[in-house]
């Protein structure tokens, strides 16, 4: 299975992504006149623009916690969700939800998956493990885990957040998909997250949202890109 190629410059992006980015800039108020002013700016002017540009949060801690109980997951996904366990309280920066023990293929063919998930499984679905049902609290962009390869990111998580562990892909995909289907919001902010499940040739599962649909694929363990995070979970037993 081939890993996605690292991109270090905007010119490396496919034309479709560049066009989409320009459209979003225009919606954000970057008119042709402002764009040309930026192009013509001297280095000092560009530094002022950079300082004034709203930076993306380094973590998801800026978000209020959101909770999807079993009934909500049944409504959003259209999958069987029966659970009498107490519903955990919301935690800032985490998505709390019920996972009912389904696999990736069942998630793809769910009500939400048919609309908000890319159906091409890249041949990876059979490598994803099903885990125990229950309530999970997901931090999909674990703070400090980007710019690290797989081993470094896991070691950082273990030494910094004792209650968290690397997320199984089926759990991370469930949380990301449910929130995307319910709100239209990408918890990854256009970034990627890596999960614990292994793929052939030293790859790990990764999740992303492309053009409004969640994509499940693989990436080399050695990848240490700045926009690749480790997804982590805390399970409520």
Secondary structure, 3 states (H helix, E strand, C coil): CCCCCCCCCHHHCCHHHHHHHHHHHHHCCCCHHHHHHHHHCCHHHHHHHHHHCCCCCCCHHHCCCEEECHHHHHHHHCCCCCCCCCCCCCCCCCEEEEECCCCHHHHHCCHHHHHHECCCCCCCHHHCCCCCCEEEEEECCCCCCCCCCHHHHHHHHHHHCCCCEECCHHHHHHHHHHHHHHHCCCCCCCCEEEEEEEECCCEEEEEEEECCEEEEEEEECCCCCCCEEECEEEEEC
